[in-house]
């Protein structure tokens, strides 16, 4: 709760529709999908649907007009192009910062002390429908509706703040245990720091801290999420939802014209920014805080100081880049969406194989089988086998050493050889050599020391790295 889930949802949607202040609508599951018109329906557990208008700000109203116990979910259809092939589901928080809930959290997770810094939230991005799963152990109040949505999602995004620290192993262990019970794994789950700018004070640059901290978190949560991405959610929402106006840009230019010392003092704290004399009216400064907060204001002013002719549109693009959101969006669009397509492709091939087995006409049967066998020989199909192998390893069905599991997960969930091989600056020759070396490691593991299940997984990984080496050299 209060980790920035709804802000991130608004950035993914490209509209500021999900309320970010705690209210009735933040305590129930909300689905956002594409529709021919903007519409909000409260779907009750008995199947009744009640339509609500968006409020004056274009957001879901805070009050739903139905007792929360009767609400199954809120169904929001929007004309946003970003939702044409994606459904985004916003769920209530996994854990509360309330002391009583945190105490229950520790008790459920088997921790002995009276303090849990875990403050995690969930958003899910998916393309199809839902099934059920058991609830998480560290918040007794998590509802079955949220658990079902998480179980059905093709991608799960856990949103948390710096309250989940890399050195707080107890809280991270609780997080990992809960995630396992919610049927998520590195194959379909991503961690997000939703408020990376709060890692440092004022308008200071958070990225020197956020990057290493996220890397530490990713290592500690390697069995839960594929990566941890730091994001400044407010900047992402403001930029992606087109909230920064020309008047806001003019106000930022007015601040950029201030002497450097005066500007530093103004940006030293929120109180000083609100109360110090400035060429921008107080109400406009308050709006800028709501759009950008101090770090975003400081970043925008620095950009305008360096280039006074910078247009508002280009400034917005730079703000989005500075938010870290493009990396998150790329992961969701390329990796997770590919996995959804892979699942559907595997299902289709399975149906074709069954059809071939039940076809009476010999010519038709041979034609289908030849076609399926041809597809199975295609290197692209091997990605389906990799995904299946990685899923079995991630869920514990086939145990592997942690470093081998992490390497297999990277191979199955990405097509970026530099990320897979952990060689961000390598050229084609070095990448090809590293891929061949990895293929040889997995081949040796398959024939020496591995059990039957591990050997089958290792053979899949061996071929996957062999194919990767060939692709790199093309």
Steps between C-alpha positions, in 0.01 A plus 500: 500500500609857423786367288397677180304222325225722362749762384682229306172368359418849371838515328440162334154606386608846383210663687463621858193293585596288802476710820826519690347607832363228727125455449239233440617437144857428614377217725356285222634340183477734201538380142595743224436389142435651159145599401324720245407751772617594847289309751517393866293202618490369855456123460329343802546144618146413395574612143328838523683784322464862608634773274674805643619819327863603520545792739578857394872416474433202273575249777309213657280648774621439853161366611357202314142518626504131596618339826854374447399151613271478194762615246673232292704750297482833321499468121642806323499526121698781340574613147874502576696343213742352755224264613414356158688176567567528872286481812644666811370392839555709813467308826491612864832497685659178613606639837412796715730738680253486788675362808231239575504362146879500498499306827268240343731497202803407708307238692374338179847507347654341809701805607562564868533876521219756503604694191458440129607765255337319209266731310429324175227548244392320189397600155446246228522531124324230305326413176247228590273376782550398866516189721545461877791461742559495875557819691826649621619421853624840614181700478195335648278752324595419140183408317431200278413728206852644496656157536298368205604791279868446583474129426347566158735775390755437229713767668507606863656828611577534871524868592680595818695791645840531663336368818601159362872537549770280353641438849163407651522129427210409727257721312629379166461137610138572590449663160649201320289250697182695428579530131547124474155447652356741243625284212744755366861428406791663315332383180203731539587746778687829515585718798468879483618777730204729446643808671871494423527879542429465874832322550670840531379832633379805312592531135804272531571242232371160625647285226848445648319344797200345323699301245728310741219451753271353233781268390542380861126449529493304174772268627324439830163448328640294212260213571201735503547757222698513178634847580441806716450823307519837676236743374401854594131431465381859524718613209387200296134573566534871423685436175305199371162653588587834335437701815777761458349800321655794318420713807693256716791524258490880521506480881803271488675747265431774753670294768792420268565875466573535874860544622659163581529562874141612533380200300697256717341646812153481347548133414650405835166388645130491421427762765756742355369440149150587616581803714811676361448799270512390134390627156242218485170531692450273802211309342710421190788384719260271687387355170861439395561312824199281425626433149874463551598531867834660582723266302290536185487878538876515549560275200266702276652831607851365431394393150350843429803680639724303264267557204258795548336429162402149602134434414250357745460182293872425504515585870226243566694236305809569708298481823363160400852381420619629839219311674641157409161406357619413145697205639192370680278549196750323274516203738122469508449550128784287370566229757171444680280550197719258304444243774124542468533439125724200566239342728236542230733364232576194709129442556433526125774250415362258757155526344647435154677188627177369656310576180755300300448205733123503453486568125375199306622612159857376465605782267365768735663328799841486331467862387426620854777294657756616242401860563525464878837324479628778277396757757662303782831504313488879465746667743223744595300214647787421736407814689181321605704208633729742684204675656351170613833384646558827682148493641554150641827609659358825640209320665733246663377203297858454373760630748815662365784693666404867538751635246398242240133581560564873455687441172221279366239759597687773312533279192130411503364846567706729280635530148774747599830304493682767702249472784482120481879463514557790742732673252345848450787640291607192303526479124368221278813283518520513879127430534520203264795356692318546832187333362705202376669473839162502673372233261800281586444549875141385470598202281755386759244547778246293304730197482692531828339534840145595401196287571260401220277807542794739525662334199193563283496865605875531439466360148235762423730773635797360304312530170367842599849641549621331181218674308586828674863472387385452140261795518767733640734429207237580234 
